[in-house]
Amino acid sequence: MSSLTALELARIQFGFTISFHIVFPAITIGLAAYLVVLEALWLSRKQPVYRDLYRFWSQVFAVNFAMGVVSGLVMAYQFGTNWSYFSEFAGSIVGPLLAYEVLTAFFLEAGFLGVMLFGWNKVGPGLHFVSTIMVSAGTLISATWILASNSWMHTPQGHEVVDGVAVPVDWWAVIFNPSFPYRLTHMTMAAFLATALFVAAAGAWHLLRGNQTSAVRKMYAMALGMVLVAAPVQVLVGDFHGLNTLEHQPAKIAAIEGHWENPPEGGTPLILVGIPDMERESTRYAVQVPNLGGLLLTHDWNGTFPGLKEFPPEDRPNSTIVFWTFRVMVGLGFLMVLLGICAGWTCWRGRLHESRALARFALLMGPSGVVAILAGWFTTEIGRQPWVVHGLMRTEDAVSDHSTLTMSASLALLVIVYIAVFGTGMRYMLRLVGRVPDAHPAPGEGDGEPDRNQRPARPLSAATADFDDSVDPPDR
């Protein structure tokens, strides 16, 4: 780490912690919505399989929710410790938005989470269902405020810069900035897809081991059905998001496409693969399709968009990185579409639960939703560079005055702690998923809880599974 600057170490530290954190809220959003659907089906159809799946996935939700809360605390502290000049410049905008997230979303989740996790036999079915809905709504409201804040950093508006500080003058414009609707929709769909792929992989793992219970078959079919519907929608949303990014952050699009200059005859090609070289100002070994880049980004066969050479070198994002992170995201997206199509075809043939090839495909695609989210987040955030607030404040002006030694030590400590704590948590969550969903008695017929006299105070108390060490978790 000695060859890296304090700024680079601060960026690596933020990237490392956000990479851990973003996974948990994404799965929390998806699982909360899934639990709403399961409980609604249980209340309307009275089929025990939906109740059993609810109880099964609520344990996974509890562990995931707890890890999301813990990892989120570090993110908040970093704004003050590592990015104090950013906090000074944009704190009057970003601070209230994050406070609104706590007041409207976190309190809502905290208020109803206990009823949702522990009140299955202690409150009526109507109130319990309302609690599940409120928790799910809280996760979406949380995402709304977080993405409003982050989107303002990409497409700032509704402010004035007074004495070197961004001051809000129109909160409506601040919140509903130009990129916010597209990024919120794109991230929400990504959370639903990542969760569906996670659930489908769990079902596939059980099916491949011969666990053909009704709960396993049901969650497998529901998850693949969600992939079939959501993956093509996400591709469409991504197209709209790309058009919006081209309008407001054209340098980012040029870096993503490895596009340096337009051909003299018109019609920007699409570079499929290549190696962008920032020093030589070219993309080496480029494999390209004529005119397709312009067609995708302008919806015109002869369309063009600015190349990186049209921007000063100091204002260019690092194309070498975002070129490939974007292609990882898009490639996985099309594989998700393919998985959905294969699932639909197999279901139409009546072999959804018998096809081992489909189950293996679904199992392999299990982590793809999370990987795609990380790749998309890297593309978005690295593509904003060298700005921390686009057009207003450069990243190098936002970092705190820490030494390289200080940043190296804090980064090393975070890596050790995160791997130990969250590595253990994720392994525990996977072991929960590796269990076959149990049958639970209906409310009023038995509590289905370890101890009715116990009063759990933490979300993790909802996960009370005993494990057989002879059974491998589904990540093996």
Buried (B, 14 or more C-beta within 10 A) or exposed (E): EEEBEBBBBBBBBBBBBBBBBBBBBBBBBBBBBBBBBBBBBBBEEEEBBBBBBBBBBBBBBBBBBBBBBBBBEBBEEBBEBBBBBBBEBBBBBBEBBBEBBEEBBBEBBBEBBBBBBBBBBBBEBEEBBBBBBBBBBBBBBBBBBBBBBBBBBBBBEBBEEEEEBBEBEEBEBBBBBBBBBBBBBBBBBBBBBBBBBBBBBBBBBBBBBEBEBBBBBBBBBBBBBBBBBBBBEBBEBBBEBBBBBBEBBBBBBBBBBBBBBBEEEEBBBBBEEBBBBBEEBBBEEBEBEBBBBBBBBBEEEEBBBBBBBBBEEEEBBBBBBBBBBBBBBBEBBEBBBBBBBBBBBBBEEEEBBEBEEBBBBBBEBBBBBBBBBBBBBBBBBBBBBBBBBBEBBBBEBBBBEBEBEBBBBBBEEBBEEBEEBBEEBBEBBBBBBBBBBEBBEBBEEEBBBEEEEEEBEEBBBBBEEEEEEEEEBBBE
